Amino acid sequence: MRDYLLLAIIFSSLPICFLKPYVGIYIWYWIALMNPHRLTWGIAYSFPIALCVGVATLLGSVFVMGRNKLPKEREMLILFLLCMLFTLNNLFALFPLLAWKKWEQVIKIMLMTFLTAWLIDDKKKLRYLLFVITLSVGFFSIKAIPWAIATGGRYMLRGPDRSFLATNNSIGMALNMVMPLMLFLARNEANKKIRLFYYGMFCCSIVGVILTYSRGALVGLSAVTLMLFLRSKKKYLAPVGLVLAILFLTSYVPQKWFDRMETIPNYQQDGSAMSRLATWGFAWNLALEHPLTGGGFEAFRANPTDFDAHSIYFGMLAEQGFIAFGLFGALIISSYISLSAIKKKARRIESCRWYADCASMLQVSIVAYLVNGITLNHQYFDLFYVLIALVIILKALVKREIVVVREIAGQSQLRGVSNKQPPSRVILRKLRT
């Protein structure tokens, strides 16, 4: 029954994705992040629902080419260059058949990133996209609470099989990345019930990270918590949250969780940690052998001991070479700098403060990705690339709104009259036209 219900939802949404392709973006990320088809057991499990939605959205996008302008931002250029390098490097891949299969998956993610930055062109659409992203990942933390109570927290929280969130480390990373966005949505929600829902999902996500038993996710949670504390105006809430977290850990988390976390400072005695160090050594040597092109996608198949890079940094370096690694770093640095510039500009204008707060939380999400990514092979993670799309969207919207504000201010000065309507409403009406 669950399979047929999901397929009915997908097939009935395809005409909407075609007629309103921005809706297709929402459905695509719902599928990509939550993987609802992997929560079934029948025909829907392996059905290419993402492909169906992607094709409908892409075809529909053709008809909005004249209305939507592609944002000409620095991050768009870097993403395009990365796509070109991924394709060029794959011509020299160590394992061509496996590499091209992986290339197809990565290019789909990149294509949807471009479409997202292009089709989400106003604040309302952006807000809905943030809701889809946070709920798609946060669903697993909400679901985990009754499961943890029933099992006493004895088992690791994992995501759906055959997805980016399949492992405990992966879902821990994803939860850390979306928690700042949950907090942002809660702070800027007028409806009290919805606001409480966001705060509840945020708290559930903290518990969810703990239940992953992931040491990397715990370090990432520490980084996210510290950044949120430093950026919070109500810093007195942090000690309260810390006390509640300690009470939860001491009351509900079993001893084996503490035993696992105690291996973090004593990594020399942990076989998993030492194996990762050896894998990073292999990645460095592979990059030195192929400095320009790397070994291509799936290059770690050449490592006889471990096929996983266990790091976004060493993974990108070994598979794509030093040039692509430099572009990957440039994309991250450029996005963080752009968010800082958005905060600086947007806070000066009352109607833009929403964007400033969003930019601040996106910076925390990027830091969560960077910290968790030290020990996780997710350099092609679609959640990271949708964050980049959000950066591009924010830049474009803030620039457009600043232009409108200046235009209205200039017109008011020329006419010598003051507008009786609130500036935010005037700006909103101008943006709609």
C-alpha positions, 0 to 999 in steps of 0.5 A: 500500500505504501508503494502505490501511495508514493507512486500516486503522489509522484505521478500526480505531481509530474504535471505540476512539475512541468507547469511550475518547475520550481515545485519540481525543485521541492519534490526533487530535494524531498526525494534526494534527502528523505529518500521516501522510496527507500522506506518502502518494500515493493515496486517503489523501492527501485523505481526511478522517481527522482528521474521522473521528477527531474525530467519533468522539471527540466522540460518545464524549465525550458518554458520559463527561460524568458522570465527567469534570469540565471544568477551571474554570481561567482559561485555559479562560475566555480560550479560550472568549472568544477563540472567541466573538470569532473568530466575532463578528469573522468577521461583519464579515470582508473576505473572508467566503467565505475567512474562514468556511472558515478559521473552521471550521478554527480552531474545530475546533482550539479544540474539540479543545483543550477536549476535551483539557483535559477528557479527559486527567484523570490523569498516565498519560494526560498522559504518553502525550499528551506522547509522542504530541506529541513523537514526531509532530513529532520524527519529521521530525528523525529522518527528516532525519538519513539524508537530510541525510547522503545529500544533504550537507545541501544542502537545506532540511528541510520538513514535509508539504505542505498542513500547518502544518509545510509550510514550513522556518520552520514545522517549525523552530518546531515542533521548537523547541517540542517539544524541551523536552518531549523533554528532560522525558520523557528525564529522567523515564523509568525505562527506559534504552532509552526514555530514550536514545531521547528524548535521541537525538530531542532531539539529532536535533531540534537538527540538524533545526532547523539543517537547516531553513535558517530564520533565525527557527528558529535564533534560536528555538533560541538562546532555547531553548538559553539557557533550558534552560541556565539551568534545568539542574542539570548546566550543564557539559553545555552547553559539551560540546553547544556544541562538538559543535554547532560541529563539526557545523556546520563539518564537515557544513553547506554554505557556503550555510547560513552565507551565509543566516545572515549576513543576520540582522544585515544585515536591511536588505539582505535583501529578505525581511526588508524585505518583512515589515516592510512587511507589518507596517505594512499589518497595523497600518494594517488594525487601526487601520481595524478596531480592534474586529473586525479584518479577519477571517480571511484579511484579508491577502488585501487586501494587494497585495504579500503575503498572509501576516502573517509574525507571530503578533502582527501576524496576530492584531492585523490579523485579530481586532482589539485586543480579541482581541489583548489576550485572546491576550496574556492567554492567553499571560501567564496560562499562563506565570504558572500554570506558575510557580505550579505549579512553586512549589506542586508542588516542595513535595510529593515526589509532585508534582515530576514536574508541576513539571518538566513545568511548567518545560519547558512554559514553555520551549516557550511561549517558543520559540513566542513567539520563533519567532512574531515572523516566522511567521504561526502564531497559530492553530497547533494545537501552541500550543493543545495546550500551553495544554491541557497547562497547564490539565491540569497545574493541575487535576491538581496541585490535585487531588493537593494536596487528596488530600495534605492530606486524607491528612495530616489523617486521619493526624493525627486517628488519630495513626498513621503510614502505613507505605506510601510517601506517593506510593503512598497518594496514587496509590491515593486518586486512583484512587478 
